[in-house]
C-alpha cells in the first residue's frame, strides 16, 4: 500500500478553521461592543435625541 501525503489537505483544513475562528472572534467583539453601547447612558441619550 502506498503511503499518502495528507499535509496539503491538513493545511487547507487548518487554514479554513483559522479563518472561521477569526471571523467568529471578530463578530463576538462586535456584539460585545454593541451590548456595551446599549448600557452606556450617553449612548442612550444620543439615541433618544
DSSP file (Angstrom, degrees, kcal/mol; ACC not computed):
  #  RESIDUE AA STRUCTURE BP1 BP2  ACC     N-H-->O    O-->H-N    N-H-->O    O-->H-N    TCO  KAPPA ALPHA  PHI   PSI    X-CA   Y-CA   Z-CA
    1    1 A X              0   0    0      0, 0.0     2,-0.2     0, 0.0     0, 0.0   0.000 360.0 360.0 360.0 131.8    0.0    0.0    0.0
    2    2 A X        -     0   0    0      1,-0.1     2,-0.3     0, 0.0     0, 0.0  -0.525 360.0-118.8 -77.0 139.5    1.4    3.4   -1.0
    3    3 A X        -     0   0    0     -2,-0.2     2,-0.4     1,-0.0    -1,-0.1  -0.574  28.8-141.3 -77.7 142.1    1.8    5.9    1.8
    4    4 A X        -     0   0    0     -2,-0.3     2,-0.8     2,-0.0    -1,-0.0  -0.816   3.7-137.8-107.7 144.1   -0.3    9.0    1.2
    5    5 A X        +     0   0    0     -2,-0.4     3,-0.3     1,-0.1     4,-0.2  -0.871  24.8 171.8-101.5 107.2    0.7   12.6    2.0
    6    6 A X     >  +     0   0    0     -2,-0.8     4,-2.8     1,-0.2     3,-0.2   0.337  47.6 105.6 -95.5   6.2   -2.2   14.4    3.6
    7    7 A X  H  > S+     0   0    0      1,-0.2     4,-2.8     2,-0.2     5,-0.2   0.865  77.2  52.4 -60.7 -38.0   -0.3   17.5    4.5
    8    8 A X  H  > S+     0   0    0     -3,-0.3     4,-2.2     2,-0.2    -1,-0.2   0.916 113.1  45.1 -63.7 -38.3   -1.9   19.7    1.7
    9    9 A X  H  > S+     0   0    0     -3,-0.2     4,-2.6    -4,-0.2    -2,-0.2   0.916 113.1  50.8 -67.7 -42.1   -5.4   18.7    2.9
   10   10 A X  H  X S+     0   0    0     -4,-2.8     4,-2.5     1,-0.2    -2,-0.2   0.920 111.2  47.9 -61.1 -44.6   -4.4   19.2    6.5
   11   11 A X  H  X S+     0   0    0     -4,-2.8     4,-2.3     2,-0.2    -1,-0.2   0.901 111.3  51.2 -63.3 -41.4   -3.1   22.7    5.7
   12   12 A X  H  X S+     0   0    0     -4,-2.2     4,-2.1    -5,-0.2    -2,-0.2   0.926 112.7  45.1 -61.6 -45.9   -6.2   23.5    3.7
   13   13 A X  H  X S+     0   0    0     -4,-2.6     4,-2.5     1,-0.2    -2,-0.2   0.888 112.6  50.8 -67.1 -39.3   -8.5   22.5    6.6
   14   14 A X  H  X S+     0   0    0     -4,-2.5     4,-2.5     2,-0.2    -1,-0.2   0.888 109.4  51.3 -65.6 -38.3   -6.4   24.3    9.2
   15   15 A X  H  X S+     0   0    0     -4,-2.3     4,-2.3     2,-0.2    -2,-0.2   0.924 111.3  47.9 -63.7 -44.0   -6.5   27.5    7.1
   16   16 A X  H  X S+     0   0    0     -4,-2.1     4,-2.3     2,-0.2    -2,-0.2   0.909 111.9  49.7 -62.0 -42.3  -10.3   27.2    6.9
   17   17 A X  H  X S+     0   0    0     -4,-2.5     4,-2.6     1,-0.2    -2,-0.2   0.913 110.5  50.0 -62.7 -42.9  -10.5   26.6   10.6
   18   18 A X  H  X S+     0   0    0     -4,-2.5     4,-2.3     1,-0.2    -1,-0.2   0.895 110.4  50.2 -63.2 -40.9   -8.3   29.6   11.3
   19   19 A X  H  X S+     0   0    0     -4,-2.3     4,-2.3     2,-0.2    -1,-0.2   0.902 111.2  48.7 -64.5 -41.0  -10.5   31.8    9.0
   20   20 A X  H  X S+     0   0    0     -4,-2.3     4,-2.5     2,-0.2    -2,-0.2   0.923 112.1  48.3 -64.8 -44.6  -13.7   30.7   10.8
   21   21 A X  H  X S+     0   0    0     -4,-2.6     4,-2.6     2,-0.2    -2,-0.2   0.895 111.2  50.7 -63.7 -39.8  -12.2   31.3   14.2
   22   22 A X  H  X S+     0   0    0     -4,-2.3     4,-2.1     2,-0.2    -1,-0.2   0.922 112.3  46.4 -63.8 -44.3  -11.0   34.8   13.1
   23   23 A X  H  X S+     0   0    0     -4,-2.3     4,-2.4     2,-0.2    -2,-0.2   0.900 112.5  51.2 -64.2 -40.5  -14.5   35.6   11.8
   24   24 A X  H  X S+     0   0    0     -4,-2.5     4,-2.5     1,-0.2    -2,-0.2   0.923 110.5  47.7 -62.9 -45.4  -16.1   34.3   14.9
   25   25 A X  H  X S+     0   0    0     -4,-2.6     4,-2.4     1,-0.2    -1,-0.2   0.886 111.5  50.9 -65.1 -38.4  -13.9   36.4   17.2
   26   26 A X  H  X S+     0   0    0     -4,-2.1     4,-2.1     2,-0.2    -1,-0.2   0.918 112.0  46.4 -64.2 -43.5  -14.5   39.5   15.2
   27   27 A X  H  X S+     0   0    0     -4,-2.4     4,-2.5     2,-0.2    -2,-0.2   0.892 111.6  52.5 -65.2 -39.4  -18.2   39.0   15.3
   28   28 A X  H  X S+     0   0    0     -4,-2.5     4,-2.5     2,-0.2    -2,-0.2   0.917 109.4  48.7 -63.2 -43.5  -18.0   38.3   19.0
   29   29 A X  H  X S+     0   0    0     -4,-2.4     4,-2.3     1,-0.2    -1,-0.2   0.908 111.8  49.9 -61.4 -41.9  -16.1   41.5   19.6
   30   30 A X  H  X S+     0   0    0     -4,-2.1     4,-2.3     2,-0.2    -2,-0.2   0.906 110.9  48.5 -65.1 -41.6  -18.6   43.5   17.6
   31   31 A X  H  X S+     0   0    0     -4,-2.5     4,-2.5     2,-0.2    -2,-0.2   0.921 111.5  50.0 -64.1 -43.9  -21.6   42.0   19.5
   32   32 A X  H  X S+     0   0    0     -4,-2.5     4,-2.2     1,-0.2    -2,-0.2   0.898 110.2  50.7 -62.1 -39.9  -19.9   42.8   22.8
   33   33 A X  H  X S+     0   0    0     -4,-2.3     4,-1.9     2,-0.2    -1,-0.2   0.905 110.3  49.5 -64.4 -40.8  -19.2   46.4   21.7
   34   34 A X  H  X S+     0   0    0     -4,-2.3     4,-1.8     2,-0.2    -2,-0.2   0.900 110.2  50.2 -65.5 -40.1  -22.9   46.8   20.7
   35   35 A X  H  X S+     0   0    0     -4,-2.5     4,-1.2     1,-0.2    -1,-0.2   0.889 109.0  52.8 -64.1 -38.0  -24.0   45.4   24.1
   36   36 A X  H  X S+     0   0    0     -4,-2.2     4,-0.7     1,-0.2     3,-0.2   0.874 106.8  52.4 -64.5 -37.6  -21.7   47.9   25.8
   37   37 A X  H >< S+     0   0    0     -4,-1.9     3,-0.7     1,-0.2    -1,-0.2   0.878 103.6  57.4 -65.6 -37.7  -23.2   50.7   23.8
   38   38 A X  H 3< S+     0   0    0     -4,-1.8    -1,-0.2     1,-0.2    -2,-0.2   0.839 110.2  44.3 -62.0 -32.0  -26.7   49.7   24.9
   39   39 A X  H 3< S+     0   0    0     -4,-1.2     2,-0.6    -3,-0.2    -1,-0.2   0.580  89.2 102.0 -89.1 -10.5  -25.7   50.0   28.6
   40   40 A X    <X  -     0   0    0     -4,-0.7     4,-2.0    -3,-0.7     3,-0.4  -0.647  63.5-151.3 -79.0 117.7  -23.9   53.3   28.1
   41   41 A X  H  > S+     0   0    0     -2,-0.6     4,-2.3     1,-0.2     5,-0.2   0.853  96.1  54.6 -58.7 -36.5  -26.1   56.2   29.4
   42   42 A X  H  > S+     0   0    0      1,-0.2     4,-2.2     2,-0.2    -1,-0.2   0.889 107.8  49.9 -64.3 -38.2  -24.6   58.7   26.9
   43   43 A X  H  > S+     0   0    0     -3,-0.4     4,-2.3     2,-0.2    -2,-0.2   0.913 109.1  52.1 -65.4 -41.8  -25.4   56.4   24.0
   44   44 A X  H  X S+     0   0    0     -4,-2.0     4,-1.6     1,-0.2    -2,-0.2   0.910 110.0  48.3 -61.2 -43.4  -29.0   56.1   25.3
   45   45 A X  H  X S+     0   0    0     -4,-2.3     4,-1.2     1,-0.2    -1,-0.2   0.913 112.4  48.5 -64.0 -42.3  -29.3   59.9   25.4
   46   46 A X  H  < S+     0   0    0     -4,-2.2    -1,-0.2     1,-0.2    -2,-0.2   0.860 109.7  52.8 -66.2 -35.7  -27.9   60.3   21.9
   47   47 A X  H  < S+     0   0    0     -4,-2.3    -1,-0.2     1,-0.2    -2,-0.2   0.836 109.4  48.7 -69.6 -32.7  -30.2   57.5   20.6
   48   48 A X  H  <        0   0    0     -4,-1.6    -1,-0.2     1,-0.2    -2,-0.2   0.732 360.0 360.0 -79.3 -22.4  -33.3   59.3   22.0
   49   49 A X     <        0   0    0     -4,-1.2    -1,-0.2    -5,-0.1    -2,-0.2   0.473 360.0 360.0 -77.3 360.0  -32.4   62.7   20.6
